[in-house]
């Protein structure tokens, strides 16, 4: 991996998916698996393909703008082209190993903070109101 590609990847690690932020599990576009393509040529032209989290994702344009602005500030980058890959939508299967570890770590903390017994919600539904 070239030094510039490493720098661009590191910069993308600082661009977070807004929905993950709002749920308290900040995941970058890299950790989320939203980046489908990343190339850097010899003159610093960066091409990035991204997938939306869903067909109804209203934040993808803002995410793409943030990606473009962030990568453009990386020393050695001459231009950035970010495109939307509508052919595939994001699923949890797209999480790379780092994203899976972050998500699982947060899930473990939630379980410790708010313990819920399996199918406890079903018992709550069958109780009579007081």
VOBA-1610 file (N, C-alpha, C; in pm, whole numbers, padded with zeros to 5 digits, always signed):
BEGIN
Unk+00086-00117+00000Unk+00000+00000+00000Unk+00091+00124+00000Unk+00060+00218-00087Unk+00140+00340-00094Unk+00116+00427+00029Unk+00212+00515+00054Unk+00199+00606+00169Unk+00078+00697+00153Unk+00051+00741+00030Unk-00064+00829+00009Unk-00195+00753+00030Unk-00202+00630-00015Unk-00322+00549+00007Unk-00344+00527+00157Unk-00236+00504+00230Unk-00247+00488+00375Unk-00299+00616+00440Unk-00250+00731+00394Unk-00295+00860+00449Unk-00441+00885+00419Unk-00483+00851+00298Unk-00624+00869+00259Unk-00712+00777+00343Unk-00671+00653+00360Unk-00748+00558+00441Unk-00758+00606+00585Unk-00648+00658+00638Unk-00650+00711+00775Unk-00745+00830+00785Unk-00746+00916+00685Unk-00837+01031+00685Unk-00982+00985+00681Unk-01010+00883+00602Unk-01148+00829+00595Unk-01190+00769+00728Unk-01093+00725+00807Unk-01123+00673+00940Unk-01176+00780+01034Unk-01165+00906+00995Unk-01217+01015+01075Unk-01349+01071+01026Unk-01406+01009+00923Unk-01537+01050+00871Unk-01638+00948+00922Unk-01730+00995+01007Unk-01822+00903+01073Unk-01960+00905+01010Unk-02022+00788+01009Unk-02160+00776+00965Unk-02249+00844+01068Unk-02329+00943+01027Unk-02410+01017+01124Unk-02509+00930+01202Unk-02562+00828+01139Unk-02657+00741+01210Unk-02587+00662+01320Unk-02463+00621+01294Unk-02390+00549+01398Unk-02359+00641+01515Unk-02332+00767+01485Unk-02309+00864+01592Unk-02434+00882+01678Unk-02549+00891+01614Unk-02672+00915+01689Unk-02713+00796+01774Unk-02666+00677+01741Unk-02698+00560+01822Unk-02594+00532+01929Unk-02490+00616+01934Unk-02388+00598+02036Unk-02281+00498+02002Unk-02276+00455+01876Unk-02174+00361+01830Unk-02104+00423+01709Unk-02014+00518+01732Unk-01952+00586+01619Unk-01868+00493+01533Unk-01908+00481+01408Unk-01834+00400+01311Unk-01798+00489+01193Unk-01673+00482+01152Unk-01629+00559+01035Unk-01683+00493+00909Unk-01672+00565+00798Unk-01717+00508+00671Unk-01635+00385+00634Unk-01512+00377+00684Unk-01428+00259+00663Unk-01477+00145+00752Unk-01496+00174+00882Unk-01540+00072+00977Unk-01680+00022+00947Unk-01761+00105+00883Unk-01897+00068+00846Unk-01901-00018+00720Unk-01798-00008+00637Unk-01798-00080+00510Unk-01874-00005+00401Unk-01882+00128+00414Unk-01952+00209+00314Unk-01866+00237+00191Unk-01735+00227+00205Unk-01644+00252+00093Unk-01632+00123+00012Unk-01674+00130-00113Unk-01670+00012-00200Unk-01551+00014-00294Unk-01492+00130-00313Unk-01378+00144-00402Unk-01290+00255-00349Unk-01160+00234-00355Unk-01064+00337-00314Unk-00937+00318-00394Unk-00909+00414-00482Unk-00786+00408-00561Unk-00717+00543-00555Unk-00586+00538-00560Unk-00503+00658-00564Unk-00400+00635-00674Unk-00394+00728-00770Unk-00294+00710-00876Unk-00165+00784-00843Unk-00069+00778-00935Unk+00064+00833-00910Unk+00067+00985-00896Unk-00034+01055-00949Unk-00035+01201-00939Unk-00131+01252-00832Unk-00179+01162-00747Unk-00262+01203-00634Unk-00410+01214-00662Unk-00457+01155-00771Unk-00601+01154-00800Unk-00663+01038-00722Unk-00761+01071-00638Unk-00826+00971-00553Unk-00966+00947-00605Unk-01001+00821-00623Unk-01135+00781-00664Unk-01194+00696-00553Unk-01314+00737-00509Unk-01381+00667-00399Unk-01522+00633-00442Unk-01560+00508-00427Unk-01698+00466-00448Unk-01759+00436-00313Unk-01884+00474-00295Unk-01951+00452-00167Unk-02089+00392-00188Unk-02133+00315-00092Unk-02269+00260-00094Unk-02351+00327+00015Unk-02481+00348-00010Unk-02567+00402+00096Unk-02603+00291+00194Unk-02643+00330+00314Unk-02684+00231+00413Unk-02821+00172+00378Unk-02902+00248+00306Unk-03033+00198+00263Unk-03075+00277+00139Unk-03176+00228+00073Unk-03227+00299-00045Unk-03287+00434-00007Unk-03327+00448+00118Unk-03391+00572+00164Unk-03295+00660+00243Unk-03166+00633+00240Unk-03068+00710+00317Unk-03067+00855+00268Unk-03107+00945+00355Unk-03112+01087+00319Unk-02981+01158+00351Unk-02889+01091+00418Unk-02765+01154+00461Unk-02646+01122+00373Unk-02664+01036+00273Unk-02550+00991+00194Unk-02482+01106+00120Unk-02558+01204+00072Unk-02496+01317+00002Unk-02404+01395+00096Unk-02447+01415+00219Unk-02365+01484+00317Unk-02241+01403+00354Unk-02258+01273+00364Unk-02144+01186+00394Unk-02042+01194+00280Unk-02091+01189+00157Unk-02001+01195+00042Unk-01928+01329+00036Unk-01996+01437+00069Unk-01932+01569+00072Unk-01824+01573+00178Unk-01854+01519+00296Unk-01755+01514+00404Unk-01634+01430+00364Unk-01658+01318+00298Unk-01550+01233+00249Unk-01463+01312+00151Unk-01526+01377+00056Unk-01451+01454-00044Unk-01368+01564+00021Unk-01429+01641+00111Unk-01359+01752+00177Unk-01244+01701+00263Unk-01266+01593+00335Unk-01163+01538+00423Unk-01044+01486+00343Unk-01072+01411+00238Unk-00964+01353+00157Unk-00890+01462+00081Unk-00959+01565+00037Unk-00894+01674-00036Unk-00789+01745+00048Unk-00802+01740+00181Unk-00705+01804+00271Unk-00581+01720+00298Unk-00579+01596+00250Unk-00463+01510+00271Unk-00348+01558+00182Unk-00232+01584+00241Unk-00118+01627+00160Unk-00084+01525+00051Unk-00067+01573-00070Unk-00035+01486-00183Unk-00154+01453-00269Unk-00276+01481-00220Unk-00396+01455-00300Unk-00418+01574-00393Unk-00428+01546-00523Unk-00448+01653-00621Unk-00596+01673-00653Unk-00673+01566-00651Unk-00817+01577-00673Unk-00887+01454-00616Unk-01017+01471-00589Unk-01096+01362-00531Unk-01225+01348-00609Unk-01258+01227-00645Unk-01385+01198-00711Unk-01458+01094-00627Unk-01573+01133-00572Unk-01653+01041-00492Unk-01779+01011-00570Unk-01809+00882-00586Unk-01930+00844-00659Unk-02013+00749-00574Unk-02140+00746-00605Unk-02235+00661-00533Unk-02253+00530-00607Unk-02236+00422-00535Unk-02256+00288-00590Unk-02394+00242-00546Unk-02493+00259-00632Unk-02630+00220-00599Unk-02658+00073-00627Unk-02559+00001-00677Unk-02580-00139-00712Unk-02592-00229-00590Unk-02529-00187-00480Unk-02537-00267-00359Unk-02571-00178-00241Unk-02662-00223-00160Unk-02696-00151-00038Unk-02620-00214+00077Unk-02596-00136+00179Unk-02521-00182+00294Unk-02603-00282+00375Unk-02536-00383+00423Unk-02593-00475+00523Unk-02485-00497+00628Unk-02521-00555+00738Unk-02423-00583+00843Unk-02312-00674+00793Unk-02339-00751+00689Unk-02237-00837+00631Unk-02122-00757+00571Unk-02144-00628+00541Unk-02040-00543+00485Unk-01946-00486+00590Unk-01976-00507+00718Unk-01887-00458+00823Unk-01753-00531+00816Unk-01644-00456+00805Unk-01514-00523+00815Unk-01490-00566+00960Unk-01386-00642+00984Unk-01359-00696+01118Unk-01350-00586+01224Unk-01287-00474+01191Unk-01275-00364+01288Unk-01412-00313+01328Unk-01500-00293+01231Unk-01635-00246+01259Unk-01713-00346+01344Unk-01694-00475+01315Unk-01761-00578+01394Unk-01717-00575+01540Unk-01587-00556+01561Unk-01536-00550+01699Unk-01592-00429+01773Unk-01596-00314+01707Unk-01650-00193+01769Unk-01797-00214+01806Unk-01874-00266+01713Unk-02017-00289+01735Unk-02040-00391+01846Unk-01966-00500+01843Unk-01984-00604+01946Unk-01943-00552+02083Unk-01839-00472+02089Unk-01796-00414+02216Unk-01907-00327+02275Unk-01969-00247+02191Unk-02077-00160+02240Unk-02198-00243+02281Unk-02229-00346+02205Unk-02342-00433+02242Unk-02318-00496+02379Unk-02195-00540+02405Unk-02163-00600+02535Unk-02182-00498+02648Unk-02139-00374+02626Unk-02157-00270+02728Unk-02305-00243+02751Unk-02386-00239+02643Unk-02530-00216+02658Unk-02593-00327+02741Unk-02555-00451+02711Unk-02611-00565+02785Unk-02577-00557+02933Unk-02456-00511+02963Unk-02415-00497+03103Unk-02490-00382+03171Unk-02515-00274+03097Unk-02584-00158+03153Unk-02733-00183+03171Unk-02794-00251+03076Unk-02938-00275+03079Unk-02963-00424+03053Unk-02948-00505+03157Unk-02967-00648+03136Unk-03113-00681+03105Unk-03133-00756+03001Unk-03267-00800+02962Unk-03260-00951+02946Unk-03351-01018+03013Unk-03355-01163+02999Unk-03415-01198+02863Unk-03371-01308+02803Unk-03426-01348+02673Unk-03578-01355+02678Unk-03641-01295+02583Unk-03786-01292+02563Unk-03860-01225+02679Unk-03791-01142+02753Unk-03854-01067+02862Unk-03966-00978+02807Unk-03949-00927+02688Unk-04050-00840+02628Unk-04182-00914+02609Unk-04175-01045+02584Unk-04300-01122+02566Unk-04376-01131+02698Unk-04304-01149+02807Unk-04369-01158+02937Unk-04435-01026+02971Unk-04371-00916+02936Unk-04427-00783+02963Unk-04557-00762+02885Unk-04567-00819+02766Unk-04687-00802+02684Unk-04805-00882+02740Unk-04776-00992+02806Unk-04884-01077+02855Unk-04937-01037+02992Unk-04864-00948+03062Unk-04910-00901+03191Unk-05032-00811+03174Unk-05120-00819+03270Unk-05239-00732+03269Unk-05200-00594+03318Unk-05261-00491+03261Unk-05234-00357+03313Unk-05288-00344+03455Unk-05221-00268+03538Unk-05261-00253+03678Unk-05383-00168+03693
//
